[in-house]
Amino acid sequence: IGDSDHTAGSDADRLVSELYATHYAGLVRLAALLLRDHAIAEEAVQDAFVSLHRRWRRLRDIRNAAAYLRTSVVHNTRSIQRRRAVAARHPDDVLLDAPSAESGAIRAVSSRAVVDALHLLPGRQREALVLRYYADLSEAEIAEAMKISKGAVKSHTSRGMAALRANLEQWA
């Protein structure tokens, strides 16, 4: 490894560590809301950071690193949800995961009715609402994270809010 390679690696380590310190907790909360499991959410976020570090040299603009991480976390949660769906269709083939203690603590702290109603929504609507109202992202940032158009973001958000409202009214 030449000196420039070593310096570039050190810079990547330092910058990814700074991003980790700044964004890790928020990304875990985002993933936990999408997955309903804090331990699995942490794994999804850690995988996103590992991926970012591995691809650091190919990142066109390091100012987009946080957006890359968000997008990676959303994609990782989708992948986990797909694996869960397959496992649910084949229950005899896999052991079911027991919820973690952290998951129970988050659920107790959060408004249970809202979180439960949120999890009744279709995946894209849930993602759009969590990214908009929890992560406080703009429509453009949500569109980038979900890899959809701004119009689709508006549609998912609007339909998601209507369905969330209806679910909450049923429980009231």
Salt bridges, closest charged atoms under 4 A:
ASP5 OD1 - ARG57 NH2 3.03
ASP13 OD1 - HIS53 NE2 2.46
GLU18 OE2 - ARG14 NH1 3.09
GLU42 OE2 - HIS38 NE2 3.40
ASP61 OD2 - ARG63 NH2 2.69
ASP116 OD2 - ARG112 NE 3.52
GLU127 OE1 - ARG78 NH2 2.80
ASP136 OD1 - ARG132 NH1 3.65
GLU139 OE1 - LYS154 NZ 3.99
